[in-house]
Amino acid sequence: MSIRVLVVDDQGLVRAGFRTILDSEDGIEVVGEAADGAAAIAQVAALAPDVVCMDVQMPGMDGLEATRRITADATSAAAVLVLTTFNREDYLFEALEAGASGFLLKNSSPEQLIEAVQVVARGDALLSPDVTRRVIEAVAARSAPVGRADEGADQGADQGAGTGTNEDATSRAGANGSPGRAAPVSGPPGLGTLTDREREVLEFLAEGISNAEIAQRMWVGEATVKTHVSKVLMKLGLRDRVHAVVYAYEHGVVRPSS
């Protein structure tokens, strides 16, 4: 079965270029095009593509809003690969939060585009170590004020006059009392259902390392790691490992390094 692709971009020449590249690869078929987000949503419903190559800046509905609506539609199985000329952290992070399974710059090579489509079509996520670092930096910057508030609450608690909540204290200490690790019983629904092993895998995912590297650190086989990853994603209701990175840092499972 060929990978069915929808190309979304407001520039006709760009759409034609992507079509030429993707149609040249055996096993990939461009089934449609759209020039804006609203048209993309309609085409997804009509054509049922496996992958949507989505531009960000377009007139009318932009690619980020279209991505949110496509990934929120339970009737659609399309994975979204965001393509942009803008190497900006805000676009990257918003795209991931919107539900995109990958993020690729338009100056990438034709081979990288083809590989990216194949990766997200398999249900995996396109997240290079460089992109992972930028996600972590973005989350760290957004979480900085919260971190300072936690520190102040710690000091106040030591003096007997703190205003920090039990939830704050729990999120700062793990089950073994170590700082910087949330306790399994705290946090959003689902986090407490993870086993110790699954929680360890989630922390490794937050580092953006591959299954092979996780297997080496845990002294297990890659097949075992894949099983753990699948269970983590299922229990936490996450689409893929890209969103596991965002989840881990947003919910304090691990702390961004200073």
Secondary structure by P-SEA (a helix, b strand, c coil): ccbbbbbbcccaaaaaaaaaaaaaccccccccccccaaaaaaaaacccccccccccccccccaaaaaaaaaacccccbbbbbbcccccaaaaaaaaaacccccccccccaaaaaaaaaaaaaccccccaaaaaaaaaaaaaaaaaaaaaaaaaaaaaaaccccccaaaaaaacccccccccccccccccccccccaaaaaaaaaaaacccaaaaaaaacccaaaaaaaaaaaaaaaccccaaaaaaaaaaaccccccc
